[in-house]
């Protein structure tokens, strides 16, 4: 049987550069790595079923949108000694309604929200009081990522009803649109990445999606230190090893989590994509995840490092 220290399942072509960084780390630290992709999925599944391969650490960036990868998830849950963003933790974070209440219970501000059951589950619901939501508001699915089927300019309960019928199998969040402060002529909207106890805060323009790292001087000048503590609280709630979150700073001096948890953050580098993550952050995340694998392997082997 061929054993690999790390197995990564991935199916997004734009992950390729990040995977190269992980490869470099593993090579330099004598760690073996196996990539499961759509191209070799069938052959690797056969090898797994024939007990020709095994792996110690598993990192899944594929199964959420492709169930064909689930056999590797199930194998990892039973056999791997460490699982980055363990499946049951990640899948819990996909439920925005559950995360909404968990963040509130932890003292994190969230947008005013009404949680609606799916039309199939409950066709008739009480009329929605839209007054606290403002003139226009957001309708987003409880399960979903990448902004898919998010409606930004909903203006009435009738429109909500029409969309529930159009997508009858989906539960929805009806949310107040959060308007950030303007700081130095840019919106105080932040995308924050987390990896292995490290927090990376970036200005993130909600229209252009451009990242700019928060300068330590600006962190002090504008009082942005809560971004760090909020993100670490989300890490404690979810138990995830790597994720991103979006937080807006409002005129009421509140830091509001607007997009709670993304367990598979976009890790394209800015050198290759204008709206990618600053390169040094991607490099550091690859180093930290690689270091996590190394720590787990060394711990299993009883090595000191």
Secondary structure, 3 states (H helix, E strand, C coil): CEEEEEEEEECCHHHHHHHHHHHHHHHHCCCCEEEECCCCHHHHHHHHHCCCEEEEEEEEECCCCCHHHHHHHHHHHHHCCEEECCHHHHHHHCCHHHHHHHHHHCCCEECCEEEECCCCCCCCCCCCCCHHHCCCEEEEECCCCCCCCCEEEECCHHHHHHHHHHCCCCCEEEEECCCECEECCEECEEEEEEECCEEEEEEECCCCCCEEECCHHHHHHCCCCHHHHHHHHHHHHHCCCEEEEEEEEECCCCEEEEEEEECCCCCCECCCCCCCECHHHHHHHHHHHHHHHHHHHHHHHCCCC
